Amino acid sequence: MAKILLTTTTERDRGKLRHALENAGHDVQIAADATSLLARVADERFDIVFVDAETTVDDPIDIVSFVRQSAPDTDIVILAEVGQLPLAAASIRRGATLYLIEPLEPSAVLAVIDSSLKRLSHALVVREVDTRTVDGFFGHSPAMSKLVRLIRKVAPTDATVLLTGESGTGKEVVANIIHRLSPRGQSGKMVPVNCGAIPENLLESELFGHMKGAFTCATQEKEGLLHEADRGTCFLDEIAEMPMQLQVKLLRFLQDRLVRRVGAVRSEKVDVRILAATNKNLLSEMASGRFREDLFFRLNVVQIYLPPLRERQDTIPFLVGTFLTRFVRQYRKQILGISAEAQSILMTYHYPGNIRELENILEYGCIMADGRNITEADLPPHVLAGRSAYVLPEHSSARDTAPLAPPAADEEPRTLAQMEADHIRAMLARCGGNQTMAAKLLGISRTSLWRKMQGLKAEA
């Protein structure tokens, strides 16, 4: 849910847009004119401010600049008619985020809001773990202090870094820290790529881009994510999931920093630093022939191993405060903190899902809490029981996991793929749609489950 301030020139437009946004669950407030807009922004915090381009005309105060200075984290969206494009462009130069052309389509506005909330959430995480709070994220044990020194040494360089450790230990957070502490944090952005979440047949195009007509769906030229990361950093998450054919192309890129789009005849030079991450043992992956040895040595210039949360419990209070701040804001709660009993439980829990699991626990607690503090009663049942969320409840019986019976003589035989699909659906239903838990119970990786689910959607 976003907190939105809407300023438009006509009552009809205000009402129509406000109705659409409120139906989508957003908190929409109205400023009738520039004076009201400035007063509201000065007194309250908004996620997004919609400003009619006409509001900025002949005003003694530069409205966009005022909002940008008063609320640097607020997105400013200019609403403009076609004839007001020069005004919209001027607003962008003064600090507005983007502009929308009227008449407005509610779906387009909702898409902008969704994108804005994701950006604001990411920005909040970045600020929460900035250079002043690195110690809080990593703790003060000798091993973690050594890790922080390594990060600070390698960050200002262009060295390729391989981040390893269990899933959920904060590898992407560390990649963000490395990027921000480098000169590239000022000249470019960090572009994350989940190598396991993008279908194999699209990953090359996503990374390197493609030319118009390069394949059936290539209706126009597309710049790849490596182009987007030019002068910045590209973070290749789940690098072990990269197909072998694409590993060859990535190796070539690491050698010459040249990008050739799919279907292109020429290569282009880009200035990109590569950070990669995996929760797998790449030595085992190489031994089994699933990962190239030469690529491993190109990526493994500096390796940073992130210990699981159970080995750095002194960081839990910092992480609790960080996540609580975010979720209190997200769910508009009046929660001030966490009770001593709940804190004690969180300090002794073993976190098989690491930081990501702690994040989920705090989100659950924030939703459940009715008072000013998250109490023991607001924590998930599996945490109170001191067991993993991935363990089936004790009352589960062998009947729950019994193999499927063979079809009766008069039944149509079912294929193995159909039986697998039914088993996946049943496991997801048992886990309440929690894909991580379902993957654990199925004995496959989260990425493998995602791919199988995509296949089920394609067959439906």
PyMOL commands that set and color helices and strands:
alter all, ss='L'
color gray80, all
select helices_A, chain A and resi 11-23+34-43+53-56+63-70+82-94+106-128+134-138+142-154+171-180+184-187+200-208+225-228+239-241+244-256+282-287+293-299+309-311+313-331+340-348+354-368+376-378+381-384+398-401+416-430+435-442+446-459
alter helices_A, ss='H'
color red, helices_A
select strands_A, chain A and resi 3-7+27-30+48-52+75-80+98-101+161-164+190-194+209-210+222-223+233-237+258-259+268-269+273-278+302-305+337-338+373-374
alter strands_A, ss='S'
color yellow, strands_A
deselect
rebuild
show_as cartoon
